[in-house]
Amino acid sequence: MPESPPPRLDEIDVQLLDLLQHDAGRTLHNLGEQVGLSPSAVQRRIARYRKDGLITRQVAVLDPHRFGPTVLAAVLVTLDQESFEHHRAFAERTRSDPQVQQCYRVAGPWDYVVVLAARSMRDCSQLGDRLFKADDNIKRYETLVVFDTVKTGLALPLPAPQPTRPHDGRL
C-alpha cells in the first residue's frame, strides 16, 4: 500500500499540533486562545487530524516514581535467523507484553532496541529471561539498566507550515 502524501498544514495547524503533542489535556478554549481560534474551530481541526490519521490516540503519561520503585532497561537484541516470520513473531511478542514500553527495529549490528519497565531488578531479570532467553531465535541480547531518566517524550518535529494560497476573487 503506497504511503499517503504528507498533509498540508498551515501555521495554525502546526501550532495546534505542537500544543497537543505536549499536553493533549488542554481545554478547547485554552487551545483556541493559544492559536487565535474559537473552541469550535479548534474542535473541527482536531476532528480532522483524527480523521486524517495525524492523531492516532491520546494517552495519560504516568509518573513511574509515584508508584514505588521502577526499573527501566534498554535491551539490544540480535536475532539468529531473520526471516519475515521470525521478525513478525518477535514484534508480536513485544507488542503483547505490557512491560515492553517501546520496541524499535534498527539498522546496524543489533536488530532491535526494546525498552522495558519492571517493578524490581528481579522482575526485570525474569522479564528478560521470558522475552529473550527463552526464545531460541535470539542470538544475543544485552540489557542496559537505566540509572536516571534524562528526557522522555514522543513529540515529533513538525513540518514547516505550507504557505496559504491567496484568494484571487474568482469562483
Secondary structure, 3 states (H helix, E strand, C coil): CCCCCCCCCCHHHHHHHHHHHHCCCCCHHHHHHHHCCCHHHHHHHHHHHHHCCCCCCCCCCCCHHHHCCCEEEEEEEEECCCCHHHHHHHHHHHHHCCCEEEEEECCCCCCEEEEEEECCHHHHHHHHHHHHHCCCCEEEEEEEECCCCCCCCCCCCCCCCCCCCCCCCCC
